[in-house]
Amino acid sequence: MFELYADLWFRRPIQQAYTYRVPSGFPELQPGWRVRAPLRGQEEEAAIVALHRNAPPGRIAELSELCDEYPVFTTEQMELARWMAEHYLAAPGECLLRMAPAARRYRPRLDAPSRPAPEFSLPLTEEQEAALRAISADLDLSLQGQAPHCKVHLLHGVTGAGKTEIYMRLIARCLAADRGAILLVPEISLTVQLILRLRATFEQELALLHSALGAKERFTAYVDALYGRKRIALGARSAVFAPVHRPLLFIVDEEHDSSFKERQSPRYDARQIALQRAGQNGGLVLLGSATPRVESAYFARALGASAGFQYHRMSRRATGASLPKVELVDAPPPDIPLSGALIHAIHQNLQRGEQTLVLLNRRGYHPFVYCRSCKDTLRCPNCSVSLTLHRGQRLLCHYCGYASAYSGICPTCNGSLQTLGSGTQRLEERLLELFPEARLQRLDQDAVGRRRVIQEVIAELLEGRLDILVGTQMIAKGLDAPGLTLVGVLQADFGLAMTDFRAAERTFALLTQVAGRAGRAQRPGRVIFECLNREHPLLQAAAHQDYETFYRGEVQLRKEAGYPPFVRLLRLVARAEDAERAEGLLAGVAAALQSDRDWNEASDRLLGPAPAPLERLQGDHRWHLIIKTTEASRLRSIARRHLLDRALDSAVRLEIDFDPADLL
C-alpha cells in the first residue's frame, strides 16, 4: 500500500509548501482541509493544498490532527491566496488561513432552504432607475458569459440617494440566476437598518461574517455559505473572502472608507480582492459612495470604459428631502467644549422634540496635558503620541494601551501640569450640564466595551428614545434616523493638519458623510461646522456638498505632487528597538532596488529612508521608504527579488505595503 503525502501552507511568512505524511487512521482527505502539524518544535495550523504519493527524501513528519470535519477552503480561495501572495509580497499560507474563522464543531445542513422570490414595493426615482438599468445590463452579460473581463460600476449618490435599494434589486437578480453576492460595509455594527432590510427581503439567504459575532456564529455562517445554504454574505473587510456559491456580484458600500485596507500582513485591500474575485468568477463589482475615493472617481470619469469602469451619478435624495443647510462658525477657545451657536441650536432642537448628533473625533476627557514650566506635552513612553487624560484621572495611549495615573505634576521637572482641549468624555459631561433632562448617549471606542452596546444605542436613536448622540467618526455613516435634524461637528478642520496626502480626502468625506445624517425624512436638516478657518476651500466645498469642486482641486494637487491616481505607491516600514538598525535595513533596501537591472529612473522614484511621521510605536522606532512608480507590476518583481529575505530579519520587522491607506 502506497503512503499518502500532503503539501501544507502554514500561517507563517514561508513561501514554499512543506510535505507531511498522512497517518493511516485519517479519513479520505482533500485539498482545502485545515490541519495541525509540527513545525520548528511546535504544533501549527496549516492548510492542505495538494495530496500525492511522491515520498520526498529524508525523514518526514506526520500530520498531527484535523482541525475540522470537512474541507473549509475552496479551489477558488487557494487560487486567490496564490494571487495575493504575489500581489502583496506575502506568504500564501498567511493569505489562505485568514480567509476562514477559527474551527468549531458544526455539521452543516445540506437540505435546500425555502427560497421565495423577493418582492420590492418601494418606487424608484428616475436616477435610481437609470443606474439600475445600466448595471443590470452588464450583470446580464456576465450571466451569459459575454462580459470580456470584470466590469466595475461606481455609484456616486448623495447621502440618502437610495443606493441600498439598488443593491438589493441587483442581489435579487443574482439569486434568481442561482448566483451569489457579497456586500461589504465599513462598520458592521452601524448597519442595523441594512441588516434588517436584507433579512426582511431575502429571509434565510443572509450570512453575517464579522468579528463582532461569537466564534460559533461566525463559523456557522461561513460553512453555510460554503455549502450553499446561504448565498449572500454581508460583513466588513474580511467578508470579501466568503466562500459564497458562484459569486457574481461584489458590492463595496462606502467604498471611500479606509477600513477596507488591512493593516497587518498580508496588507490587502478588500476593494482589490473584490476585483480579483469578480475576474475569477466572471462577475461585476459595484462601488457605492457619496464621497468616492479620488482614485475611483478618476478611473470611472477620466478613463471610463477604457479602464473597465462605468460612472453613475445620483444627485437627489430618494425621499425628495433636501440636503441640509450647513453653517460654518468660529471654533471656541481650546478650553471650551462647544460654541454658543451650537448650544443654542441644540436647545432649539430639544424644544421641537427633534434629535441631535454631535461629532468630535477625539476620545477621552482632555486630549493634551502639558507642563507650564518646561512647556513639554506628556507623551507615551512607547509611541510618538500625546497621552490623553480620561475619566478617573487616567492617562492613556490610544495606540499601545499604555496607562498611568494622573498626578498633576510633571514627571520631568515637577512643574504644574495643565490640561488642554476637549474629548468626547468632556463633551458628554458638558452637554449633560447644559441639558440635564436630555436623553444622551456617547459612542466611541471607550464606550463600546460590551458587544451589543452599539446596536442598543442605535436602536434607541432610531426609535426616538434618544435626544442627543455624541461620538467620534464611527457615528458619521450608516445612520438613517427620521427624527435626526441637527448635526454639530467640533474641530471640523482638525484632520487637515495630518501629515498625509489623503488628509484632505478623508476630511471632506467625514464632513460630507456626517452632514448627510441630518434631515433625511420630512423635517429639514441643519448642520454646524465649528472650525478655525471658515474660508478654507475644502470646508466650503463640504458645506455645500460640492464634490465636484473638491475633486477637481484634489486631482490637480495629486497630479502636481505625483500621488495616486497618477502613480502607485509601495511603502516599506522598518520597525526595531534600535533606530539605526531600522534605518540601516532600509538604506540597504534602497541601494538594492536602485541597482536592480529593471529599475527605471524615468518611472520609479524613491523617497527616503526617513523617520515615519509616527516615529515610535509600541516601543519600536519606525523608519519608512516610499517608492512611487507608474509600472507597478515591474516594481513588484523588483521588490520580490530584494525584500522577502530581508523581511525575515529577526531584529528588524519589515512591513511591505502596496497602495497604502496612509503614510503615518
TIFI-736121 format. One record per residue: residue in one letter; x, y, z of N, C-alpha, C in turn. Coordinates in steps of 0.2 Angstrom, whole numbers, plus 5000, padded with zeros to 4 digits. Atoms other than C-alpha are relative to their C-alpha. Layout:
# TIFI-736121
aXYZXYZXYZ/...
END
This chain:
# TIFI-736121
m500449945000500050005000500450065000/f499649945000500750174995499850055005/e500249954995500850305008499850074997/l500349945002499950475006500450065003/y499649944998500850645007499650064999/a500349945001500150815010500450065000/d499649945000500850985005499650055004/l500449954995500451115018500350074999/w499849935000500451305018499950025008/f500149984993500751375036499850085000/r500249924999500151545043500650035003/r499349974999501951605043500350034994/p499749965006503051715032500449954996/i499650055004503551555022499749994993/q500350005007503451555003499949934998/q500150075003503551365000499549965004/a500450054996502451225005500449945003/y499750064996503051085017499649944999/t500350065001502750905014500049965007/y500150054994502050785028499649944998/r500450075001501450605029499350005003/v500750014998499650575031499949935004/p500150064996499350455046499549954997/s500550065003498450285041499350015003/g500750004997496950325053499650064997/f500449945002496450485044499549984995/p500550015006494950495033500250024994/e499849985006495050525015500050084999/l499949935000495750695013499950044993/q500049965006495550835000500450075001/p499849934999496451004997499550045003/g500449964997495751135007499849985007/w500150034993495651035023500550045005/r499649964995496351135039500349945005/v499750054996497551035049500550035005/r499549984996498851045063500649954999/a499450045002500650985060500650045004/p499449984997502351005069500450054995/l499649955004503451155063500550035005/r499549974996505051205071499949995008/g500150024993504651115088499450025003/q500749984997502851175090499549984995/e500650025004501151125083499750074997/e500249945003500551255070499449984995/e500550015004498951275060500250004993/a499849995007499051245041499449974996/a500550025005498051205025500349954995/i499850055005498251055014499850044993/v500149975007498551124996500149954995/a499950055005499050964987500149935004/l499950074998498950774990500449964995/h499650045005500150644982500349945003/r499750064998501050484983500850004999/n499349995001502850554980500350015006/a499649994994503950524995500650054999/p499449965001505150664997500649975004/p499450034997506950625003500050025007/g499949984993507450625021499449985005/r500550024995506450605037499350054999/i500749975001504550655035499650005006/a500550004994503450715050499349984997/e500750025001501650665051499650065002/l500549954998500150775052499749985007/s500250014993499550795070499349985000/e500850015000497650815068499750044995/l500449965004496250885058499750055004/c500349944996495551055064499249994999/d500750005002493851025055499849934998/e500350065002492750885050499949994992/y500150005008492750935031500550064998/p499649945002493751055020499750065001/v500349934999493451235023500350054995/f499749955005494451315009499849974993/t500250025007493851314990500650004996/t499549995005494951294975500150084998/e499949935002494551474971500450045005/q499749974995495151534988500849985000/m499250015000496851444986500350034994/e499749965005497051524969500150075002/l500049934997496651694977500650015004/a499449994996497951664990500650004996/r499450005004499251624977500150074997/w500049935003498751794968500250055006/m499849954995498851884985500750005002/a499350014998500551814989500450044995/e499649965005501251884973499850075000/h500249935001500252044973500350045006/y499849964994500652094991500749985003/l499350034998502352004993499949975007/a500150044994501651895007500149934999/a500050085001501651705010499349984999/p500750035001500251605003499649985006/g500350024994499851525019499750065005/e500349944996499651695028499450024997/c500649975004498451745014499449955001/l500550055000497451575014499649995007/l500350024993497251545033499650055003/r500449954998496551715036499350004997/m500649995003495051685025499449965004/a500550044996494151565037500050015007/p500049994993493551585055500449945003/a499750054996494351485069499549945000/a500450065000493751305069499549995005/r500550024995492151255078499749944998/r500450065002491151095079499350024997/y500649985004489751125066499949954994/r500250045006488950995054499550044996/p500549965004488151095040499449964998/r500650035003486351055035500150014992/l499950005007486351005017499350014996/d500749995004484451025013500050074998/a500049935003484051175002499450035004/p500549964996483151315012499550024995/s500549975004481551395006500250064998/r499749955003481951524994499550044996/p500549965004480451634989500350064997/a499749945004480751774976499850065004/p500149934996480951944985499650044996/e500449955003479752074982500250075002/f499849934998480052264981499450054998/s500549955001478752394983500150075000/l499849934999479652554986500250024992/p499949985007479652654969500750035000/l499449975001481252714962500050074997/t500049945004481752884956500349994993/e499850005006482252924939500849985000/e499350014999484052924944500249935002/q499950064998483952764953499849954994/e500250045005483052684938500650004995/a499449995005484452744926500649965002/a499450044997485852674937499949935000/l500250085000484952504939500049974994/r500050035007484652484921500749994997/a499350015003486452514916500449945004/i499650054996487152404930499749934998/s500450075002485852264926500249984994/a499850025007486352264908500749965000/d499450035000488152224912500049945004/l500050064996487652094925499749954996/d500350055005486552004912500649984995/l499550025004488052004901500549955003/s499550054996489151924915499649935001/l500450065000487751794917500049964994/q499950035006487851754899500749984998/g499450015002489651744899500350044995/q499849965005489851884887500450065002/a499649954998490752004898500849984999/p499350025001492652004892500450005006/h499649994994493352054909499550035005/c500449974994492752114926499850074998/k500349935001491652264925500050035007/v500149964994491652404938499650064999/h500549945001490252524941500150045007/l500049964994490452674953499450045000/l500649974999488852734960500150055005/h499949944996489052904966499450045002/g500649974999487552964975500050045007/v500049964994487253104988499749955006/t500350044994486853045006499350005000/g500750015000485152975006499749994993/a500250005007485052954987499749934998/g500450065001484452774989500549944997/k499550055003486052664984499849935003/t500150074997485452524996499449974996/e500550035004483852494986500349974993/i499750035006484852474970500449945002/y499650064998486052354979499549945001/m500550064999484552244984499749974994/r500350025006483752234967500549964996/l499550045003485452184960500149935003/i499950064996485652054973499549954998/a500650045002483951984969500149974993/r499950025007484451974951500549945000/c499550064999485951864956499749945002/l500350064997484951744966499549974996/a500550035004483651724953500449954995/a499550045005485151654942500449955004/d499650054995485751544957500750025000/r499449984999487251654959500050045006/g499949964993487951734975500250074999/a499849934999488351904981500350025006/i499649984994489551984993499950085001/l500149934999489152155001500450025006/l499549984995490552245011499850075002/v500149944997490252385023500650025005/p499449984996491552485033499949985008/e500150014993490752465050499349965001/i500650055000489552315053499550025006/s500449994994488952375070499550064999/l500449945002488252535062499549994994/t500450015005487252445049499449965002/v500650044998485752385059499450004995/q500549995005484552455047500149964994/l499950045006485352375032499949935001/i500150074999485452205040499249985001/l500750024999483552215045499750004993/r500350005007483152265027500149944996/l499850065003484152125020499649945002/r500350064998483451995031499250004999/a500750005002481652055028499949984993/t500150015008481952045009500249934998/f499750075003483051885007499949955006/e500150054995482551795023500649965002/q499450044998483751645026500650004996/e499450005005484951695012500650035003/l499549964997486051805023500549975005/a499550024995487651755031500450065002/l499649944997488451885043500749985002/l499350024998490351875044500450065002/h499749954998491151995055500349995007/s499750014994492252005071499650015006/a500449994995490852065082499649945002/l500450064999490051895081500449955005/g499650064996490451745093500349954995/a499650055004491651615086499549954997/k500550055002490251485084499650034994/e500549975005489051605075500450024993/r499649985006490451665063500249944996/f499850075003491051485059499449974996/t500650025003489251435056499850034994/a500249965006488851575044500549984994/y499550025005490551535035499849944996/v500150065003490151355032499350004997/d500649995004488351395027500150034993/a499849985007489051495013500449954996/l499650055003490251365009499649954997/y500450055002488951235007499450024996/g500549985004487751344998499350015003/r500649994997486451365011499850085000/k500149935000486651555011500450034994/r499749985006487051644995500250085000/i499849934999487351825002500450015006/a499649984994488751875013500150075001/l500049934998488752035022500550015006/g499549994994490252095033500550064998/a499449955001491752215034500549974996/r499550025004493352195026500149934998/s499950075001493652005028499549964997/a500650035003491951965022500149994992/v499850015007492751985004500249934998/f499750075001493451805006499449955001/a500550054998491751725010499949954994/p500150065005491551555001499350004997/v500650005003489951614993499949964993/h500150045006489251494979500050044994/r500049975007489751554962499850085001/p500249924999489851744967500050034994/l500049965007489351864953500150075002/l500049934998489152024962500450025006/f499649984994490352114974499950075001/i500249934998489652274982500550025005/v499649964994490852394992499650065001/d500349944998489752515001500550055004/e499649954997490552675007500749994998/e499350035002492052624996500550055001/h499449954998493052785001500349985007/d499850014994493252715018500749965001/s499350034999495052675024500049935003/s500050064997494452525034500049944996/f499950065005494452415018500749984999/k499350025001496352415019500249975007/e499750044994497152285031500650035002/r499349974998498552355042500549955002/q499550054998499352185046500149964993/s499850045005500252065034499549944999/p499949975006499652025021499550074999/r500349935000499152215019499550014994/y500450005006497752185006499550055001/d500549955001496452305000499349964998/a500650045001494652225001499750024993/r500249975007494252334985500449964995/q499650035005495652254975499849925000/i500250074999495152074982499449994996/a500750015003493352104976500150004992/l499950005008494052154958500349934998/q499750075002495151994958499549955000/r500550055000493751884963499550004995/a500549995006492551964951500349974994/g499650025006493851924937500049925000/q500050075000493951744943499349974999/n500750025000492051724943499650034994/g500349975005491651824928499450055002/g500549964997490751944939500150084999/l500049925001490452134942500150035007/v499949964993491052254956499650064999/l500349944999489952394962500350045006/l499749964994490752534972499550065001/g500549944998489552654981500250045005/s499849954995489852814990499750074998/a500149935001489352994992500650044999/t499449965000491153044993500549954997/p499550055003492152924981500750025001/r499349985000493952904983500250034994/v499849965006494953014971500249954995/e499850045005495652864963499449974996/s500650035003493952784960499750054995/a500349955004493252944953500450014994/y499649985006494652974942500049944995/f500150065005494652794934499350004997/a500750005003492752804932499950064995/r500249945004492652984925500550024995/a499549975005494353024916500249944996/l499950065004494652844910499449964997/g500650035002492952764909500149934998/a500050075003492652614898500749984998/s499450035002494452604893500449975006/a499850034994494852564911499549955003/g500550044997493352454913499550025005/f500449974995492352574923499450044997/q500549965001490652654922499850045006/y500249954994490052804932499350025000/h500749985000488352844938499950055006/r500149944995487853004947499350015002/m500749994997486353024959500050065004/s499949934997486153204964499550025005/r500549994995484553194974499849955004/r500250054995483853114989499449964998/a500650055002482652964986499450025003/t500749984997481353034998499850074998/g500249935002481353204990500250065004/a499849954995482053285005500750044997/s499449965002483353425003500649995004/l499450014996485153415008500050065005/p500049954994485453505025500350074998/k499649945000485953685027500650005004/v499450014996487753695033500250075002/e499749944998488453845043500749995003/l499350004997490253875047500150065005/v499949964994490653955064500750005003/d499450004997492154005073500149955006/a499950044994492853875085500150045006/p499949964994492853925103500749995002/p499350014997494453935113500149935002/p499850084999495353765117499749985006/d500350024993494653765135499350005000/i500750005000492853775130499849954995/p500250065004492053615123499650024994/l500449985006490753695111499850075000/s500149935001490253855104499350025002/g500749984998488753965109499549994995/a500450015005488053945092499749935000/l500250075000487953755093499649995006/i500450014994487253765111499350034999/h500749975002485853875105499649964996/a500450045005485453765091499849945003/i500250064996485453615102499350015004/h500649984996484253705114499450004996/q500649995004483053745100499849934997/n500150075003483153565093499649965006/l500350044995482653495110499350035001/q500749974999481153615112499649974994/r500450035005480553545095499949935000/g500050084999480753365101500449974994/e499650035005482053335087500749985003/q499450044998483653235088500750044997/t499449965001485453305088500649955000/l499450045000487153215083500650055001/v499449964999488753295089500649964999/l499350045001490453235082500650045002/l499449974998492053265090500549944999/n499650065001493453155083500649995004/r499550014995494453145099499749975006/r500250034994494253025113500250035006/g499849984994494453045131499750075003/y500349944996494253195143500450074997/h499649945003495753315138500549964996/p499550035004496753265123500750025001/f499349994999498353355129500150025007/v499849984994499253385145500750024999/y499349985000500753495146500250045006/c499749974994501953575158500050074999/r499949925000501853765162500750025000/s499349984999503653765167500549984994/c499650025005504553665154499750004993/k500449995007503253685140500049934996/d500050075004503353495136499349975001/t500750035000501753395132500249935003/l500050074998501553225141499949954994/r500050045006501953095128500149925003/c499950074999501852905128500749985000/p499350025000503552825133500149954994/n499950055005503252695119499850024993/c500249985006502452795105500150084999/s499949935001502752965097499350045000/v500749974999500953025103499950035007/s500249974993500253135117499649955003/l500450034996499453055131499350035001/t500749974999497553085133499849985007/l500250014993496853115150499249985000/h500750035000495253005153499750015007/r500450004994493953005167500449955005/g499650044995494652935183500750025001/q499349984999496253035182500549954997/r499550055003497052905170500350034993/l499749985006498252955156500149934996/l500050065005498052835141500450024993/c499850005006498952805125499549964995/h500550035004497752765111500349954995/y499750045005499052675101500249935003/c499750064997499852545113499749985006/g500350014994498752555128500350015006/y499649984994500052625140499550045004/a500449964995499152695156500450025006/s499749974993499752795171499550045003/a500449954996498952895185500250074998/y499949935001498753075183500150045007/s499949974994499553175197500050075000/g500049925001499553355190500750025001/i499349985000501453355192500449984995/c499650025005502653355178500649955002/p499550054998503753195179500750024998/t499349975002505253295170500250055005/c499749944996505353455180499650015007/n500449994994504053435194499650065000/g500449945001503153585187499249985000/s500750015000501253605187499749994993/l500250035006500353515173499350044999/q500649965002498953605163499649954995/t500450045005497553515153499850054995/l500249965006497053575136499649964995/g500550035005495653535124499549965003/s500550044997494153435125499949934995/g500250075004493753245120499349995001/t500750025000492153155119499750005007/q500250004993492053125138499850075003/r500249934998492153305142499550034997/l500649975003490953355129499449975002/e500650034998489753225135499850035007/e500149974993489953295153499750074999/r500349935001489653475147499350014997/l500650005003488153435137499549985005/l500450024995487353345152499950065005/e500049944996487753505162499550054997/l500449955004486853615149499349985000/f500650035001485453495146499849945004/p500050054996485153395161499449954999/e500650045002483453325155500149964994/a499950045007484153265138500249935001/r499850075001484253085134500650004996/l499449995004486053075129500449935001/q499650065000487252935124500650024996/r499449985003489052935119500349934996/l499750065003489852815106500750014997/d499350005002491752795104500349945003/q499650064998493052665107500049985007/d500050014993492952695126499349985002/a500750014997491052675127499749934997/v500350065003490852515117500349935002/g499750064997491652385128499649944999/r500450065000490152275128499849994992/r500150025007489752185111499450034997/r500749985003487952245109499950075001/v500249934998488152425115499950044994/i500149955006488252505098499349994997/q500750015002486652415092499550035005/e500549974995485752465108499950074999/v500049935001486252645106499650024994/i500349985006485752655088499349985000/a500750025000484152565091499650065004/e500349944997483752705104499950064996/l500049945005484152835091499449994995/l500550025005483052755078499350005002/e500650004997481652735089499750065004/g500149934997481652915095500050005008/r499950004993482152865113500750045002/l499449964998483752975112499950074997/d500049935002483953165111500650024997/i499449985003485753185108500549945000/l499450055000487153065102500650044999/v499349975001488953115104500549944999/g499550065002490353015096500650034996/t499449995004491953005086499749984993/q500250015007491952965067499649944999/m500450075001491152795070499250024999/i500749995001489452885070499950054994/a500149955006489752985054499649974994/k500250035006489052855042499549955002/g500450064999487652725040499450025004/l500649994996486352815051499550034996/d500549975003484652855044499450015005/a500549994994483652925059499550054997/p500449955003482053015053499950065005/g500149944995482053125069500650045001/l499449974999483853175067500050064995/t500049945004483853355061500650055001/l499449954999485453445068500649965001/v499350034999487253395067500550055001/g499549954998488653485075500749965000/v499450035000490453455071500550045003/l499549964996491853515083500649994997/q499450015003493553545076500049974993/a500250025006492953525059500649994995/d499450005004494653565051500649975003/f499450034996495753465063500449954995/g499750055005496053325050500550034995/l499649975005496853445038500750015002/a499449994998498353465049500449935000/m499650075000498853275047500550004994/t499550005005500453245038499949944995/d500150055005499753135024499650034994/f500349985006499253155006499349995000/r500750025001497553085009499650055006/a500349964994497153215024499450044997/a500649965002496053325013499449954998/e500550055003495153175005499649975006/r500350024995494753105022499650055004/t500349954996494253265030499350024996/f500649995004493053305015499549955001/a500550055000492253135016499750005007/l500350004993492053145035499450055001/l500549944999491153315035499449994995/t500650015004490053265020499649955002/q500450054998489553105027499650015006/v500349994994489153165044499450054999/a500649955002488153315037499449974997/g500650035003487153195027499649965005/r500450044995486453115043499450055002/a500549954997485353275046499450014994/g500549985004483653305038499849954995/r500150055005483453135029499249994999/a500750025001481553125031499650074999/q500449945002480153265031500350075003/r499849934997480953395043500750024997/p499449975003482353505036500649995005/g499450014996484153475042500450065000/r499549944999485453595049500649975003/v499450024998487253575051500550065002/i499549954997488553675061500749975000/f499350025000490453655057500350065005/e499549964996491553735071500749994997/c499350015003493253775063500450065001/l499549954999494753885064500050054994/n499949965006494753945046499349994996/r500650015004492953965039500150014993/e499949985007493654025022500449944997/h499650055003494653865019499649974994/p500450035006494153795001499749945002/l500350064999493853625007499450005005/l500549994996492753675021499450034997/q500549985004491753775009499749954996/a500350055005491553634997499649955004/a500350054996491053515011499350035002/a500649974998489753645017499550004995/h500550005006488953645000499949944997/q500150075003489053454997500350004993/d499749985007490153514982500649954999/y499450055002491153354977500450024994/e499649985006491553424960500550055001/t499449954998492553574967500549965003/f499450034997493453464979500449954996/y499650045004493853334966500450034995/r499649965005494453454953500750025003/g499449984996495653534966500449955002/e499650054998496253374973500449964995/v499750035005496553294957500650044997/q499449955003497653444951500649995005/l499450014995498653434968500349944999/r499750065001498953254966500449994994/k499650015007499553264948500650045001/e499449964999500753404953500549975004/a499550034995501453314968500249934998/g499950075001501453144960499849955005/y500350054996500253044970499449974997/p500650035004498852924966499550044999/p500050065004497952904955500550004994/f499549995005499452964944500649955001/v499450054999500752844952499749955005/r500150054994500652684963500550015005/l499649994994501452684980500249935003/l499750054996502552554988500350035007/r499749974993502852595007500349945004/l499750044996504152505017500150035007/v499849984993504252525036500449955003/a499550044996505652465046499950015007/r500249994993505252435065500649975004/a499550034996506652405078500150045006/e499849964993507152445096500650054999/d499449965002508752515088499850044994/a500249965006508352665076500549994995/e499450015006510052645067499949944996/r500150065004509652465063499450014995/a500649995004507952515056500250044994/e499849965005508752655046500549964995/g499550035004510152545040499749944995/l500350055004509052405034499750034994/l500349975006508052525023500550044995/a499549985004509652605017500349954995/g499750065004510252435011499449984994/v500550025004508552405003500050064994/a500049955005508552574994500649994995/a499450015004510352534987499949944995/a500250065004509752364981499550014995/l500549995005508252424972500350044995/q499749965005509152564963500549974996/s499450045004510552444957499749944996/d500350065003509252314951500050024992/r500049995007509352284932499450034997/d500649975002507552334930499850065003/w500249934997507552494940500050054994/n500149955005506952634929499950075003/e500149934997507352814934499550044997/a500549955003506152884922499349985003/s500650024998504652794930500049985008/d500050024993505252754948500350055004/r499749954996505552874961500049985008/l499950034993506252834979500050065005/l499949954995505952944994500249975007/g499750034993506952915010500649964999/p500450014994507352825020500050065005/a500149944995506752945034499549975006/p500550024994505852935051499350014998/a500750005002504052895049499750065004/p500349954996502853035055499849975007/l500150034993502352915069500649965001/e499350025000504152895073500149945005/r499950064996503952775088499349975001/l500750034999502552645091500249945003/q499950064996502452515104500749985002/g499350014998504252535109500550004994/d499550005006504952525091500150074997/h499949955005505752655081499849984993/r500350015006504952675064500450044995/w499749965005505852725048499649974994/h500350035006505052715031500350034993/l499749995007505452715012499450004996/i500650005005504152764999500350004993/i499850015007504352714981499450024996/k500549995004503252794968500249974993/t499950045006503052704951499450014996/t500550005005502052714935499949934997/e500050075002502352524932500149965006/a500050034994501852434947500249925000/s499850075001502052254940500749995000/r499350015001503852284936500350025007/l499849994994504152364953499949945005/r500150064996503352214961500549954999/s499550055001504552104953500750015003/i499449984997506052204958500049995008/a500050004993505452214976500049925003/r500050074998505152024977500749975000/r499350025001506951994972500450035006/h499549964995507652114986499750005007/l500349994994506352115000499949945005/l500350054996505751945005500649975005/d499550034995507451885013500150055006/r499949954995507652055022499450005005/a500650004996505852035029500049945006/l499950054995506451885039500550025006/d499549984995507751985049499650005007/s500350014994507351945067500150075004/a499949944996508052115074499650064997/v500449955003507052225062499449974996/r500650025004505252205056499950044994/l500149965006505052255038499249994998/e500750005003503252295033499950034993/i500049995007502852295015499250024998/d500649985001501352395010499950034993/f500249975006500752414992499350045000/d500649965000499452554989499850025007/p500149994993499552615007499450055001/a500649964999497952695015500350075003/d499849944997499052825024500849995000/l499350005000500852875026500350025007/l499949984993500852895045500549955003/
END
